[in-house]
Amino acid sequence: MEFFRIKKDIPFLRHALVFNVISICTFLLAAFFLFSKGLHLSIEFTGGTVMEVQYKQAADLENVRKQLGGLGYTDMQVQSFGTAQDVLIRLPVQEGVNTAQVSERVMGALKAQDAGVDLKRVEFVGPQVGEELTHDGLMALGMLVIGIMIYLAFRFEWKFAVASIFANLHDVVIILGFFAFFEWEFSLTVLAAVLAVLGYSVNESVIVFDRVRETFRDRRLGKMSVVEVMNHAITRTISRTIITHGSTQLMVLSMFFFGGPTLHYFAMALTIGICFGIYSSVFVAAAIAMWLGVKREDLLKPVKEKTENDGAVV
């Protein structure tokens, strides 16, 4: 489905060098903040106190967050747990304060607002759990990258696989750079968003590369140069890109504005990833594939020349 069709190809790659210099600078800046400031890891990675409390009526989660904020907690997680009356509270580690002291302070603040609240359980999640989650998250990311490279190498050609991986890692590092610079909380939901962005960006690159292959195989367009083929392929996918990314972004924005604190950073990571995913698919992946020397012969199977005796019976 297309909302419109552009008849004249847009020269996207005319300024590919300039755009990729901007991409490299942005990538290096994000990497600098990532390594210098680090990620502000949530309780799932660092450990902390987990409390489950129960109210007599439906709990006001926003009010619970305000009560905890008054105790000095800024990185807590408050969410419904099973029913509207049950609330799960996750609090980060505080130096010099043990789990019993944390639960006593929290329950004191909550009971001052509603005497009917009861503590169902409290436990400490040690840093060992955080190390395991960090390791598993990095392993998932590494396996995903390797799988993407193998898939693209088989479906297209190794030059496209290399170009796509560079473009997609560019998106991931920039997302992490944003979270490091602004010190946003990096949780498991954000990690899920990063993995989703990887798949999302790969899909966009595959769409463009598919159109590149179709253009190379079209005999009517056989006189096009590689740059012209790239521009033609990207131009022909613009309508699809606007429909897909526009509808996805509307859904993500609804989570951002109406999903509450639980989905806030998840939606933020997806928003950054979608915006840079479009940019990298057009100006990074296509340009790198072009500079690696992709050509028509890489995507067309050689035709076996027939001899005079082919098919003849002697």
Buried (B, 14 or more C-beta within 10 A) or exposed (E): EEEEEEEEBEBBBEEBEEBBEEBEEBBEBBBEBBEEBEBBBBBBBBBBBBBBBBBEEEBBBEEBBEBBEEBEBEBBBBBBBEEEBBBBBBBBBBEEEEBEEBBBBBBEBBBEEBEEBEBEEBEEBEEEBBEEBBEEBEEBBEEBBEEBBEBBBEEBBBBBBBBBBBBBBBBBBBBBBBBBBEEBBBBBBBBBBBBBBBEBBBEBBBBBBBBBBBBBEEEEEEEBEBBBBBBBBBBBBBBBBBEBBEEBBEEBBEBBEEBEBBBBBBBBBBBBBBBBBBBBBBBBBBBBBBEBEBBBEBBEEEEEEEEEEEEEEE
